[in-house]
Amino acid sequence: MESYLNKESRQSLNKIIEFIKTSPEYIKCNELKARMKEDEKLLELITKVKELQKKYIRNNYNQKIKEELDYHIGLLNNNNLYVLYNHYLEKVNDQIDLVKNELNDYFVKITNNIL
C-alpha cells in the first residue's frame, strides 16, 4: 500500500508515539510486564485461562468448562501483579484511543468541509 504520510506527518506521529512511550503509565506497564514474565505461576495461570477459553468455545460453550474457566479467571483477578498490570495497560490503551478518536474526528471534519 502506498504511504500518504510526508516527512512532517511522520515526525508529528512519532512525537505522539514518543509521548505515549515515555508516559508514566506506559513505563509502569512495561515494568509490570517484565515482572510478570518472571512469575512462573502467573504465566501458567494465564496460559491455563487461554487454553480454557479456546476449549470453552470449541466445545460449544459447555457449562462445565465455563465453571472451570471462571474459577481460573477468579484466581487471575486475585493476583495483584496481574490486576495492576491490567490497570496500567488500560490507561495506555485509553491514551491510544484518545489519539485515534482525535484523528477520526479530524478526518470527519475535513471530509465534511467543517474546518
Secondary structure, DSSP 8 states (H G I E B T S, - for coil): ------HHHHHHHHHHHHHHHTSHHHHHHHHHHHHHHT-HHHHHHHHHHHHHHHHHHHTTS-HHHHHHHHHHHHHHHT-HHHHHHHHHHHHHHHHHHHHHHHHHHHHHHHHTT--
